[in-house]
Amino acid sequence: MWTLEQIGRAVAGQCDQTDAQALARTVTGVSIDTRHLASGDVFFALVGPNHDGHAYVEQAQSLGASAIVASRPVKADVPVITVDDARLALQALARWHRQQMPLRALIGVTGSNGKTTTKAMLAHCLSQRFSVCATQGNYNNDLGVPLTLLRIRPEHDYAVVEMGANHAHEIGQLCDIARPDCGIVTLATGAHLAGFGSIETIVRTKGELLEALPQGGYGVINCNSEGFEYWQQICRQKGVNCITFGQSRQASLQLLALSQEAQGLAFDLGYDQAGQAVVRTLHLPMLGQHNAWNALACTAVCLKEGMEWDTISDALAGFEGVDQRMQVLDLAHGKLINDVYNANPSSVKAAIETLAALKQSHRGSRALACLGPMSELGDTAEAAHLEIAEALLAADIDRVLLYGEGTKPMLARLGERAQWFDDHAALTESAHQLLAAETCQHVLVKGSRSAQMENVSRPLIERWALSSKPQSGSNASC
């Protein structure tokens, strides 16, 4: 897609080739990891806390790298572009490339919870009519966003780009690279408090996406979230259109009657269409009210981009969800919710509410929560875990199996219904016993990424799930 000359100019680097024919040589993609390098890629030798990409230059060559971008001299048989900082060079190339692509719109998605599912859901809906490039997995940081941008091709109509942050100003930095035309803010809540310091800083950081929007752009914001008024004010000051969603009567897209069954959600959506109040019914093969909010945000963008209602409705009804985010699998006598990718206080409470709703929908059934600790909460960690204990009691979750040092304070509050483990295998064995005795029918497994609670959910799925394919999925995670 690019010539060496174009790359050198974009990254303000010095190429060791001066021959015009050599500079006209094209490369087909970029790589920052030799494990994923394809022949023809240009390899960026990034320097990080644990790895130095310069040590992998020889390996990159052997795998077919067409050029190297490095921040210090390296020996190579392929062209080398020398820059001050390979990480910044990658971002510069992505910024330049994004500006060359004739997109209808680049849609940024951020939020403490729900951004990965909202990104995937929106990409799925838009792809019913358009060609879409979207963030793969949750590659949402200052490396993931550039790699997503560099996958945009001229045939793409839209790019849906997830943007994550764990400290102030990070979203603004990502927006400087991605140049969004539309910004979705799903929710602001107490995630990554160790990095942010306060919920106010989180709100301001998420709002950086809206501050980056151009004239003619639009923001889609949750009117039930902390920070809503602040985000709305940013849109007014920027002169960009502000579309709101949530349960407020003032919302542009209002969540009305909602029901949750084991098979998913059904809810009504109210909005204004050419001056007329319209109510539509949506079906979503997911659990959790928060996913109705995610669906409203997606619907807002799809309507704004000219999609027909029936197409949007059918797309949402067929959305298959995201791996390890509120995946729901059938058990012989209940359901297993596999939500192990990440956790913060808000997402754990939402998952507990979903588990409680499953229990209530099956008269006489009992519920089990297998929980790992929540990370990056700083000085609020103990209080946050005690809040989760209160949420478990309020939801009447019958049994709780806790893993990891961070969950220990919950034991005293939960009493006899809880057990604590410092080993995944021991916790899993206890869960096996509860399921075998039919003491519990519905199971939630959740924890922060560092807790690696997939070491619990995986063996439970292998032994008890009727099918390894999830019924549906979503994201209550950060």
C-alpha positions in Angstrom: 0.0 0.0 0.0 2.8 2.4 0.7 6.2 3.1 -0.8 9.3 3.4 1.3 9.5 7.1 0.3 5.9 7.7 1.6 6.7 5.9 4.9 9.9 7.9 5.3 8.1 11.2 4.8 5.2 10.2 7.1 7.5 9.2 10.0 10.1 11.9 9.4 12.7 9.3 9.2 16.0 8.8 7.3 16.0 5.9 4.8 19.4 4.2 4.1 18.3 3.8 0.5 18.6 6.8 -1.9 18.0 5.1 -5.2 14.6 6.1 -6.7 13.7 2.6 -7.7 14.4 1.4 -4.1 12.3 4.2 -2.6 9.4 3.3 -4.9 9.4 -0.2 -3.5 6.0 -1.0 -1.8 5.2 -2.7 1.5 1.9 -4.5 2.2 1.4 -3.9 5.9 3.1 -3.2 9.3 4.1 -5.4 12.2 5.4 -4.8 15.7 5.6 -8.5 16.6 7.5 -11.1 14.6 5.0 -13.7 15.8 2.4 -12.1 13.6 4.6 -10.7 10.8 3.5 -11.4 7.3 5.9 -11.4 4.3 6.1 -7.9 2.9 5.4 -6.1 6.1 7.6 -3.3 7.4 8.8 -4.2 10.9 8.8 -1.4 13.6 11.4 -2.2 16.2 9.6 -0.9 19.3 11.4 -0.5 22.6 9.3 -1.4 25.6 9.8 -2.2 29.3 10.2 -5.9 28.6 11.3 -6.3 25.0 13.5 -4.4 22.5 12.4 -4.9 18.9 15.9 -4.2 17.6 16.8 -7.7 18.9 14.3 -9.2 16.5 15.4 -7.5 13.3 17.2 -10.6 12.0 14.2 -12.7 12.7 11.9 -10.2 11.0 14.1 -10.4 7.9 14.0 -14.1 7.8 10.2 -14.0 7.9 10.0 -11.7 4.9 10.0 -8.2 6.3 10.4 -5.7 3.4 11.8 -2.9 5.5 12.8 -2.0 9.1 11.9 1.1 11.1 14.4 1.5 13.9 15.5 4.1 16.4 19.2 3.0 16.4 21.5 1.5 13.8 20.8 -2.1 12.9 22.4 -4.6 10.5 19.9 -5.6 7.8 19.7 -6.7 4.2 16.5 -4.8 3.7 16.0 -1.0 3.7 16.1 0.6 7.1 14.3 3.8 8.1 15.9 5.4 11.1 13.7 7.5 13.4 14.0 9.1 16.9 11.3 6.8 18.4 9.7 3.9 16.6 6.5 4.0 18.6 5.9 7.6 17.7 6.8 6.8 14.1 4.1 4.1 14.0 1.6 6.6 15.3 2.7 9.2 12.7 2.3 6.7 9.9 -1.2 5.8 11.1 -2.2 9.4 11.4 -1.0 10.1 7.8 -2.6 7.0 6.5 -6.0 7.7 8.1 -6.1 11.1 6.4 -5.6 9.5 3.0 -8.5 7.1 3.4 -11.9 8.3 1.9 -14.0 7.1 4.9 -17.6 8.3 5.3 -16.7 8.5 9.0 -14.3 7.2 11.7 -16.3 6.4 14.8 -14.4 6.4 18.1 -15.8 4.4 21.0 -14.7 4.9 24.6 -16.1 4.3 28.1 -15.3 2.6 31.4 -17.6 -0.3 30.6 -19.1 -1.7 27.4 -16.8 -0.2 24.7 -15.5 -3.5 23.3 -19.1 -4.9 22.9 -20.4 -1.6 21.6 -17.6 -1.5 19.1 -18.2 -5.0 17.9 -22.0 -4.5 17.9 -21.8 -1.3 15.8 -19.3 -2.9 13.3 -21.7 -5.8 12.9 -24.7 -3.5 12.3 -23.0 -1.2 9.9 -21.5 -4.1 8.0 -25.0 -5.1 6.9 -24.9 -2.3 4.4 -21.3 -1.0 4.4 -17.7 -2.1 4.3 -16.3 -1.7 7.9 -12.8 -1.8 9.5 -13.0 -2.2 13.2 -10.6 -2.7 16.1 -9.7 -6.4 16.5 -10.2 -7.6 20.0 -9.5 -4.8 22.4 -6.4 -3.3 20.7 -7.4 0.1 22.1 -4.2 1.8 23.3 -1.5 3.9 21.7 -0.3 0.8 19.7 -3.6 -0.9 19.1 -5.3 2.3 17.7 -2.5 2.9 15.1 -2.5 -0.8 14.0 -6.3 -0.5 13.5 -5.9 2.7 11.4 -3.3 1.1 9.3 -5.7 -1.7 8.3 -8.1 0.8 6.8 -8.4 0.3 3.0 -9.9 2.6 0.3 -12.9 0.3 0.0 -13.9 0.8 3.7 -16.8 3.1 4.3 -16.4 3.2 8.1 -13.8 2.6 10.7 -15.0 1.8 14.2 -12.1 2.4 16.6 -12.1 1.4 20.3 -10.2 3.8 22.5 -9.1 2.8 26.1 -7.3 4.7 28.8 -5.9 4.2 32.3 -4.6 7.7 32.9 -5.6 11.3 32.1 -5.2 12.8 28.6 -4.8 9.3 26.9 -8.0 9.5 24.9 -7.0 13.0 23.6 -3.7 11.5 22.4 -5.4 8.7 20.6 -7.8 11.1 19.0 -4.9 13.2 17.7 -3.9 10.1 15.8 -7.3 8.8 14.7 -9.2 12.1 14.0 -12.7 10.8 14.8 -15.8 12.1 13.1 -18.2 10.6 15.7 -17.6 9.7 19.3 -19.6 7.3 21.5 -19.1 7.5 25.2 -20.7 4.4 26.8 -20.3 5.1 30.5 -17.9 6.6 33.1 -17.4 4.8 36.3 -14.7 3.9 38.8 -12.3 1.9 36.6 -8.5 2.3 36.7 -8.8 4.7 39.7 -5.1 4.0 40.5 -4.2 5.7 37.3 -6.9 8.3 37.1 -7.2 9.2 40.8 -10.9 10.2 40.7 -14.1 9.7 38.8 -13.9 13.4 37.8 -10.7 12.7 35.9 -12.3 9.7 34.2 -15.2 11.8 33.1 -12.9 14.5 31.7 -10.7 11.9 29.9 -13.6 10.2 28.3 -14.8 13.7 27.2 -11.6 14.2 25.3 -13.2 12.1 22.5 -16.0 14.7 22.2 -13.5 17.6 22.3 -11.7 16.1 19.3 -14.8 16.0 17.0 -14.8 18.3 14.0 -17.5 20.7 12.9 -20.2 18.5 11.4 -19.3 15.6 13.7 -21.6 14.2 16.4 -21.3 12.7 19.8 -23.4 9.8 21.2 -23.5 9.9 25.0 -25.2 8.1 27.9 -27.6 10.4 29.8 -27.6 7.9 32.8 -23.9 8.1 33.2 -21.8 10.2 35.6 -20.5 13.1 33.6 -23.4 13.4 31.2 -23.9 17.1 31.7 -20.2 17.8 31.2 -20.1 15.8 28.0 -23.3 17.6 26.8 -21.6 20.9 27.5 -18.6 19.9 25.4 -20.8 19.2 22.5 -22.6 22.5 22.8 -19.3 24.4 23.0 -17.9 22.5 20.0 -21.1 23.1 18.0 -21.4 19.4 17.2 -24.6 17.4 17.2 -25.3 15.6 20.5 -27.3 12.4 20.5 -28.3 11.0 23.9 -29.4 7.6 24.9 -30.7 6.1 28.2 -33.7 5.9 30.4 -34.3 9.7 30.7 -37.4 11.2 29.1 -35.1 13.8 27.6 -32.9 11.1 25.8 -32.8 11.2 22.0 -33.2 7.4 22.2 -35.1 6.4 25.3 -35.0 2.9 26.8 -38.6 2.0 27.7 -40.1 -1.3 28.8 -37.4 -4.0 29.2 -37.7 -7.7 29.9 -34.9 -10.2 30.4 -35.4 -13.9 29.8 -32.9 -16.7 29.7 -32.7 -16.2 25.9 -31.9 -12.5 26.0 -33.5 -9.1 26.2 -36.6 -7.5 24.7 -37.0 -3.8 25.1 -38.8 -0.8 23.6 -36.9 2.2 22.2 -38.6 5.6 21.8 -37.2 8.3 19.5 -38.3 11.2 17.4 -38.6 10.6 13.7 -39.3 13.7 11.5 -41.2 15.3 14.4 -43.2 12.2 15.3 -42.7 10.1 18.4 -41.9 6.5 17.4 -41.6 3.4 19.6 -39.8 0.3 18.3 -39.2 -3.1 19.8 -35.7 -4.6 19.8 -34.6 -8.1 20.6 -31.0 -8.8 21.7 -29.7 -12.3 22.3 -27.8 -11.1 25.4 -28.3 -10.7 29.1 -27.9 -7.5 31.2 -29.7 -4.2 31.0 -26.3 -2.5 30.3 -26.4 -4.2 26.9 -29.7 -2.5 26.0 -27.7 0.8 26.5 -25.0 -0.5 24.2 -27.7 -1.4 21.6 -29.2 2.1 21.9 -25.8 3.7 21.2 -25.3 1.5 18.1 -28.8 2.3 16.9 -28.2 6.0 17.3 -25.2 5.8 14.9 -26.9 3.5 12.4 -29.9 5.8 12.2 -27.7 8.9 11.8 -25.8 7.1 9.0 -29.0 6.5 7.1 -29.7 2.8 7.8 -33.2 1.5 7.7 -34.9 0.4 10.9 -35.5 -3.2 9.8 -31.9 -3.7 8.9 -30.7 -2.4 12.3 -33.3 -4.5 14.2 -32.3 -7.7 12.3 -28.6 -7.0 12.8 -29.0 -6.6 16.6 -31.1 -9.7 16.9 -28.3 -11.7 15.2 -25.3 -10.2 17.0 -23.2 -13.1 18.4 -21.2 -11.1 21.0 -17.6 -10.9 22.1 -15.3 -13.6 23.5 -15.1 -13.8 27.3 -17.5 -10.9 27.8 -20.8 -12.0 29.4 -20.8 -15.1 27.2 -23.8 -17.2 28.2 -23.6 -21.0 27.8 -26.4 -23.5 28.5 -25.9 -26.0 31.3 -28.1 -29.0 31.9 -30.2 -27.1 34.5 -29.1 -23.5 34.1 -26.7 -21.1 32.5 -23.0 -20.2 32.8 -21.9 -16.6 32.4 -18.3 -16.4 31.2 -17.2 -12.8 31.8 -13.6 -13.2 32.6 -11.9 -10.7 30.4 -11.9 -7.8 32.9 -13.7 -6.3 35.9 -14.3 -3.1 37.7 -16.9 -2.3 40.4 -19.6 -1.2 38.0 -19.2 -4.2 35.6 -19.1 -6.7 38.5 -22.4 -5.2 39.9 -24.0 -5.4 36.4 -22.9 -9.1 36.1 -24.3 -9.9 39.6 -27.6 -8.3 38.6 -27.7 -10.4 35.5 -27.0 -13.6 37.5 -29.8 -12.6 40.0 -32.2 -12.1 37.1 -31.4 -15.6 35.8 -32.1 -17.0 39.2 -35.4 -15.2 39.4 -36.5 -16.3 36.0 -36.1 -20.0 37.0 -38.2 -20.6 40.1 -36.4 -22.5 42.7 -33.0 -22.3 41.2 -29.8 -21.2 43.0 -26.9 -19.0 41.8 -23.1 -19.3 42.2 -20.6 -16.5 41.7 -16.9 -17.3 41.2 -15.1 -14.0 41.5 -11.5 -12.9 41.2 -10.2 -9.5 42.5 -10.6 -6.2 40.7 -7.3 -4.5 39.9 -6.1 -0.9 39.5 -8.3 0.5 42.2 -5.6 2.1 44.4 -6.6 3.1 47.9 -10.3 2.3 47.1 -9.7 -1.4 46.5 -10.9 -2.8 49.9 -13.9 -0.5 50.0 -14.8 -1.5 46.4 -14.6 -5.2 47.1 -16.8 -4.7 50.2 -19.3 -3.0 47.9 -19.4 -6.1 45.8 -20.0 -8.2 48.8 -23.0 -6.0 49.6 -24.2 -6.3 46.0 -24.0 -10.1 46.3 -26.1 -10.1 49.5 -28.7 -7.7 48.0 -29.0 -9.9 44.9 -29.4 -13.0 47.2 -26.6 -14.9 45.4 -26.6 -18.3 47.2 -22.9 -19.3 47.0 -19.8 -17.3 46.4 -16.3 -18.7 45.6 -13.6 -16.1 45.9 -10.1 -16.1 44.4 -7.1 -14.0 45.2 -5.8 -11.7 48.0 -7.9 -8.8 46.9 -11.2 -10.6 47.6 -10.3 -11.6 51.2 -12.1 -8.6 52.9 -15.4 -9.9 51.4 -15.3 -13.1 53.5 -16.3 -11.5 56.8 -19.3 -9.8 55.2 -20.5 -12.7 53.2 -20.4 -15.3 56.0 -21.1 -18.9 55.4 -22.2 -18.5 51.8 -18.6 -17.7 50.8 -15.3 -19.6 50.5 -11.9 -18.2 49.7 -9.1 -19.8 47.6 -5.6 -18.9 46.7 -5.6 -21.5 43.9 -7.7 -21.6 40.7 -7.8 -25.4 40.7 -9.2 -25.7 44.3 -11.9 -23.1 43.5 -12.8 -24.9 40.3 -13.1 -28.2 42.2 -15.5 -26.7 44.7 -17.6 -25.3 41.8 -17.6 -28.7 40.2 -19.0 -30.2 43.4 -21.7 -27.6 43.7 -22.9 -28.2 40.1 -22.7 -32.0 40.4 -24.9 -31.9 43.5 -27.2 -29.5 41.7 -26.7 -27.2 44.7 -26.4 -24.3 42.2 -27.8 -24.1 38.7 -26.5 -20.7 37.4 -22.9 -19.7 37.5 -21.0 -16.4 37.0 -17.2 -16.3 36.6 -15.6 -12.9 36.6 -12.5 -11.0 37.6 -9.9 -8.6 36.4 -7.5 -9.6 33.6 -4.7 -10.2 36.1 -6.9 -12.7 38.0 -6.9 -15.0 35.0 -10.4 -16.4 35.9 -10.5 -18.2 32.5 -8.6 -20.9 34.5 -11.9 -21.4 36.3 -14.4 -20.8 33.5 -12.6 -23.0 30.9 -12.8 -26.3 32.9 -16.3 -25.5 34.0 -17.3 -25.0 30.3 -15.5 -28.2 29.2 -17.3 -30.3 31.8 -20.7 -28.8 32.2 -21.7 -26.7 29.1 -24.1 -28.5 26.7 -22.1 -26.8 23.9 -18.8 -25.0 23.8 -20.4 -22.4 21.5 -21.8 -19.5 23.6 -25.5 -18.7 23.2 -24.6 -15.0 23.2 -22.1 -12.5 24.6 -21.6 -9.0 25.7 -19.3 -6.8 27.7 -19.8 -5.8 31.2 -16.1 -5.2 31.4 -13.8 -2.2 31.2 
